[in-house]
């Protein structure tokens, strides 16, 4: 039952991710936190691997379809995201060490609480824009690559600190700052995710995360990991196909529905962990 739930979560998260450009990590992270069966490293690895696989598959499909992609903006955001990711990782380790030193027995739960509160709050702001300002046509045609890079740094810091792909925020940024519709924003968001998640995987190797943490055990077996990757390839193909076929208003609906689900799951985790810490 445990394995089937995880596979179902990855299928839904990555399918929505490839369809709407949210990557899926922002769903996978809080849901696996709620299941509470995996270590923090395993959750991060599952999220990173599945999101990268889905996004890469989707981008390749879109290139095959000759979908319009804003390579210049996506590349500059990605470079900024890489720099921001390095800074975000440093900041996360700094906060984690402080929390673990102050609360050695509950440090892990407090970090998870902080991350889920951050995810819920940030996604709420994104949803607020989508339901209010976007409906009123509030958006910009940003031309400054310097400003775009600075925004990328900010997004990279957030995504690494909160341990998510950042796609849900990327889509909103593309709509707000570059006046893209949700379908085009989804495609460009996936390209940014490919750059950022590849960099994050390289960082894992360089920093020795695989050496210092247990990757496979009774909860995350190697064959389950292979299945999750295969599911991510499948959803990347399906999602990119229907992104081309479905009307933008339905993509909008799926994106906004995903945001609501993320807020609810993150809120549940915050409440659940707070109750545990208070006992």
Secondary structure by P-SEA (a helix, b strand, c coil): caaaaaaaaaaaaaaaaaaccccaaaaaaaaaaaaccccaaaaaaaaaaaaaaaaaaaaaaaaaaccccaaaaaaaaaaaaaaaaaaaaaaaaaaaaaaaaaccccaaaaaaaaaaaaaaaaaaaaaaaaacccccccccccccaaaaaaaaaaaaaaaaaacccaaaaaaaaaaacccccaaaaaaaaaaaaaaaaaaaaaaaaaaccccccccccccccaaaaaaaaaaaaaaaaaaaaaaacccaaaaaaaaaaaaaaaaaaaaaaaaaaaaaaac
